[in-house]
Amino acid sequence: MASKAVEKRTGADVDPRDEPSAEWGWHGSFPKITRAGGWLVALVLFAMLIGNHESRTEDIWLIGLGGSIVIALLWDMRRRRTAWRR
């Protein structure tokens, strides 16, 4: 009798107290679009290297930011690929 009173929650259930948007409907993220957007932003940053720059300061920032985004995306790809092993 006691086991029926306790209900297990599945991992997909979202408590409206934790996430207010769950109360009015959809709750989720756009993982594929976010990753594609990251690659697009990195590509645009590297494309900005072509231009009429007075000094190399802009180039350093563009390479640094674009490289950071690429490293984060590669880390995310590796993490998703090996997530089932953990």
PyMOL CGO cylinders between C-alpha atoms (Angstrom):
from pymol import cmd
from pymol.cgo import CYLINDER

trace = [
    CYLINDER, 0.00, 0.00, 0.00, 2.80, 2.39, 0.82, 0.3, 1, 1, 1, 1, 1, 1,
    CYLINDER, 2.80, 2.39, 0.82, 4.55, 1.81, -2.51, 0.3, 1, 1, 1, 1, 1, 1,
    CYLINDER, 4.55, 1.81, -2.51, 1.54, 3.13, -4.43, 0.3, 1, 1, 1, 1, 1, 1,
    CYLINDER, 1.54, 3.13, -4.43, 1.57, 6.37, -2.47, 0.3, 1, 1, 1, 1, 1, 1,
    CYLINDER, 1.57, 6.37, -2.47, 5.12, 7.15, -3.55, 0.3, 1, 1, 1, 1, 1, 1,
    CYLINDER, 5.12, 7.15, -3.55, 5.36, 8.05, -7.20, 0.3, 1, 1, 1, 1, 1, 1,
    CYLINDER, 5.36, 8.05, -7.20, 8.64, 8.11, -9.02, 0.3, 1, 1, 1, 1, 1, 1,
    CYLINDER, 8.64, 8.11, -9.02, 9.37, 11.06, -11.23, 0.3, 1, 1, 1, 1, 1, 1,
    CYLINDER, 9.37, 11.06, -11.23, 11.02, 10.45, -14.56, 0.3, 1, 1, 1, 1, 1, 1,
    CYLINDER, 11.02, 10.45, -14.56, 14.17, 12.35, -15.44, 0.3, 1, 1, 1, 1, 1, 1,
    CYLINDER, 14.17, 12.35, -15.44, 12.32, 14.42, -18.06, 0.3, 1, 1, 1, 1, 1, 1,
    CYLINDER, 12.32, 14.42, -18.06, 9.82, 15.96, -15.63, 0.3, 1, 1, 1, 1, 1, 1,
    CYLINDER, 9.82, 15.96, -15.63, 10.49, 19.56, -14.78, 0.3, 1, 1, 1, 1, 1, 1,
    CYLINDER, 10.49, 19.56, -14.78, 9.23, 21.12, -11.59, 0.3, 1, 1, 1, 1, 1, 1,
    CYLINDER, 9.23, 21.12, -11.59, 7.59, 24.54, -12.23, 0.3, 1, 1, 1, 1, 1, 1,
    CYLINDER, 7.59, 24.54, -12.23, 9.24, 25.82, -9.05, 0.3, 1, 1, 1, 1, 1, 1,
    CYLINDER, 9.24, 25.82, -9.05, 12.65, 25.11, -10.58, 0.3, 1, 1, 1, 1, 1, 1,
    CYLINDER, 12.65, 25.11, -10.58, 11.81, 26.27, -14.11, 0.3, 1, 1, 1, 1, 1, 1,
    CYLINDER, 11.81, 26.27, -14.11, 8.90, 28.75, -14.36, 0.3, 1, 1, 1, 1, 1, 1,
    CYLINDER, 8.90, 28.75, -14.36, 8.64, 28.31, -18.15, 0.3, 1, 1, 1, 1, 1, 1,
    CYLINDER, 8.64, 28.31, -18.15, 7.54, 24.69, -17.66, 0.3, 1, 1, 1, 1, 1, 1,
    CYLINDER, 7.54, 24.69, -17.66, 4.27, 25.99, -16.27, 0.3, 1, 1, 1, 1, 1, 1,
    CYLINDER, 4.27, 25.99, -16.27, 3.12, 27.48, -19.58, 0.3, 1, 1, 1, 1, 1, 1,
    CYLINDER, 3.12, 27.48, -19.58, 4.36, 24.79, -21.91, 0.3, 1, 1, 1, 1, 1, 1,
    CYLINDER, 4.36, 24.79, -21.91, 7.51, 24.11, -23.82, 0.3, 1, 1, 1, 1, 1, 1,
    CYLINDER, 7.51, 24.11, -23.82, 10.76, 23.69, -21.94, 0.3, 1, 1, 1, 1, 1, 1,
    CYLINDER, 10.76, 23.69, -21.94, 13.93, 22.76, -23.72, 0.3, 1, 1, 1, 1, 1, 1,
    CYLINDER, 13.93, 22.76, -23.72, 16.90, 23.96, -25.72, 0.3, 1, 1, 1, 1, 1, 1,
    CYLINDER, 16.90, 23.96, -25.72, 18.17, 24.06, -29.29, 0.3, 1, 1, 1, 1, 1, 1,
    CYLINDER, 18.17, 24.06, -29.29, 21.40, 22.05, -29.15, 0.3, 1, 1, 1, 1, 1, 1,
    CYLINDER, 21.40, 22.05, -29.15, 21.87, 21.61, -32.92, 0.3, 1, 1, 1, 1, 1, 1,
    CYLINDER, 21.87, 21.61, -32.92, 21.09, 25.22, -33.74, 0.3, 1, 1, 1, 1, 1, 1,
    CYLINDER, 21.09, 25.22, -33.74, 23.36, 26.43, -30.94, 0.3, 1, 1, 1, 1, 1, 1,
    CYLINDER, 23.36, 26.43, -30.94, 26.28, 24.37, -32.25, 0.3, 1, 1, 1, 1, 1, 1,
    CYLINDER, 26.28, 24.37, -32.25, 25.68, 25.47, -35.84, 0.3, 1, 1, 1, 1, 1, 1,
    CYLINDER, 25.68, 25.47, -35.84, 25.51, 29.08, -34.65, 0.3, 1, 1, 1, 1, 1, 1,
    CYLINDER, 25.51, 29.08, -34.65, 28.82, 28.65, -32.86, 0.3, 1, 1, 1, 1, 1, 1,
    CYLINDER, 28.82, 28.65, -32.86, 30.53, 27.39, -36.02, 0.3, 1, 1, 1, 1, 1, 1,
    CYLINDER, 30.53, 27.39, -36.02, 28.97, 30.26, -38.00, 0.3, 1, 1, 1, 1, 1, 1,
    CYLINDER, 28.97, 30.26, -38.00, 30.19, 32.87, -35.51, 0.3, 1, 1, 1, 1, 1, 1,
    CYLINDER, 30.19, 32.87, -35.51, 33.71, 31.39, -35.54, 0.3, 1, 1, 1, 1, 1, 1,
    CYLINDER, 33.71, 31.39, -35.54, 33.73, 31.43, -39.35, 0.3, 1, 1, 1, 1, 1, 1,
    CYLINDER, 33.73, 31.43, -39.35, 32.58, 35.07, -39.41, 0.3, 1, 1, 1, 1, 1, 1,
    CYLINDER, 32.58, 35.07, -39.41, 35.28, 36.04, -36.92, 0.3, 1, 1, 1, 1, 1, 1,
    CYLINDER, 35.28, 36.04, -36.92, 37.95, 34.43, -39.06, 0.3, 1, 1, 1, 1, 1, 1,
    CYLINDER, 37.95, 34.43, -39.06, 36.50, 36.07, -42.20, 0.3, 1, 1, 1, 1, 1, 1,
    CYLINDER, 36.50, 36.07, -42.20, 36.88, 39.45, -40.50, 0.3, 1, 1, 1, 1, 1, 1,
    CYLINDER, 36.88, 39.45, -40.50, 40.64, 38.99, -40.64, 0.3, 1, 1, 1, 1, 1, 1,
    CYLINDER, 40.64, 38.99, -40.64, 40.43, 40.10, -44.27, 0.3, 1, 1, 1, 1, 1, 1,
    CYLINDER, 40.43, 40.10, -44.27, 40.22, 43.85, -44.21, 0.3, 1, 1, 1, 1, 1, 1,
    CYLINDER, 40.22, 43.85, -44.21, 41.98, 47.15, -43.87, 0.3, 1, 1, 1, 1, 1, 1,
    CYLINDER, 41.98, 47.15, -43.87, 43.37, 46.89, -40.34, 0.3, 1, 1, 1, 1, 1, 1,
    CYLINDER, 43.37, 46.89, -40.34, 45.80, 49.53, -39.14, 0.3, 1, 1, 1, 1, 1, 1,
    CYLINDER, 45.80, 49.53, -39.14, 47.49, 47.25, -36.61, 0.3, 1, 1, 1, 1, 1, 1,
    CYLINDER, 47.49, 47.25, -36.61, 47.49, 43.59, -35.62, 0.3, 1, 1, 1, 1, 1, 1,
    CYLINDER, 47.49, 43.59, -35.62, 45.60, 44.15, -32.36, 0.3, 1, 1, 1, 1, 1, 1,
    CYLINDER, 45.60, 44.15, -32.36, 42.28, 43.43, -34.08, 0.3, 1, 1, 1, 1, 1, 1,
    CYLINDER, 42.28, 43.43, -34.08, 43.71, 40.28, -35.63, 0.3, 1, 1, 1, 1, 1, 1,
    CYLINDER, 43.71, 40.28, -35.63, 44.87, 38.99, -32.26, 0.3, 1, 1, 1, 1, 1, 1,
    CYLINDER, 44.87, 38.99, -32.26, 41.41, 39.47, -30.76, 0.3, 1, 1, 1, 1, 1, 1,
    CYLINDER, 41.41, 39.47, -30.76, 39.64, 37.89, -33.74, 0.3, 1, 1, 1, 1, 1, 1,
    CYLINDER, 39.64, 37.89, -33.74, 41.94, 34.86, -33.74, 0.3, 1, 1, 1, 1, 1, 1,
    CYLINDER, 41.94, 34.86, -33.74, 41.71, 34.51, -29.96, 0.3, 1, 1, 1, 1, 1, 1,
    CYLINDER, 41.71, 34.51, -29.96, 37.91, 34.69, -29.82, 0.3, 1, 1, 1, 1, 1, 1,
    CYLINDER, 37.91, 34.69, -29.82, 37.40, 32.51, -32.89, 0.3, 1, 1, 1, 1, 1, 1,
    CYLINDER, 37.40, 32.51, -32.89, 39.90, 29.95, -31.63, 0.3, 1, 1, 1, 1, 1, 1,
    CYLINDER, 39.90, 29.95, -31.63, 38.21, 29.87, -28.22, 0.3, 1, 1, 1, 1, 1, 1,
    CYLINDER, 38.21, 29.87, -28.22, 34.85, 29.18, -29.83, 0.3, 1, 1, 1, 1, 1, 1,
    CYLINDER, 34.85, 29.18, -29.83, 36.32, 26.41, -32.00, 0.3, 1, 1, 1, 1, 1, 1,
    CYLINDER, 36.32, 26.41, -32.00, 38.02, 24.81, -28.98, 0.3, 1, 1, 1, 1, 1, 1,
    CYLINDER, 38.02, 24.81, -28.98, 34.76, 24.92, -27.01, 0.3, 1, 1, 1, 1, 1, 1,
    CYLINDER, 34.76, 24.92, -27.01, 32.86, 23.35, -29.91, 0.3, 1, 1, 1, 1, 1, 1,
    CYLINDER, 32.86, 23.35, -29.91, 35.44, 20.59, -30.34, 0.3, 1, 1, 1, 1, 1, 1,
    CYLINDER, 35.44, 20.59, -30.34, 35.36, 19.90, -26.58, 0.3, 1, 1, 1, 1, 1, 1,
    CYLINDER, 35.36, 19.90, -26.58, 31.56, 19.69, -26.77, 0.3, 1, 1, 1, 1, 1, 1,
    CYLINDER, 31.56, 19.69, -26.77, 31.76, 17.25, -29.69, 0.3, 1, 1, 1, 1, 1, 1,
    CYLINDER, 31.76, 17.25, -29.69, 34.16, 15.02, -27.76, 0.3, 1, 1, 1, 1, 1, 1,
    CYLINDER, 34.16, 15.02, -27.76, 32.03, 15.23, -24.61, 0.3, 1, 1, 1, 1, 1, 1,
    CYLINDER, 32.03, 15.23, -24.61, 28.86, 14.23, -26.49, 0.3, 1, 1, 1, 1, 1, 1,
    CYLINDER, 28.86, 14.23, -26.49, 30.65, 11.36, -28.24, 0.3, 1, 1, 1, 1, 1, 1,
    CYLINDER, 30.65, 11.36, -28.24, 31.94, 9.82, -25.01, 0.3, 1, 1, 1, 1, 1, 1,
    CYLINDER, 31.94, 9.82, -25.01, 28.98, 10.68, -22.74, 0.3, 1, 1, 1, 1, 1, 1,
    CYLINDER, 28.98, 10.68, -22.74, 27.55, 7.14, -22.88, 0.3, 1, 1, 1, 1, 1, 1,
    CYLINDER, 27.55, 7.14, -22.88, 30.78, 5.68, -21.49, 0.3, 1, 1, 1, 1, 1, 1,
    CYLINDER, 30.78, 5.68, -21.49, 30.56, 7.48, -18.16, 0.3, 1, 1, 1, 1, 1, 1,
]
cmd.load_cgo(trace, "trace")
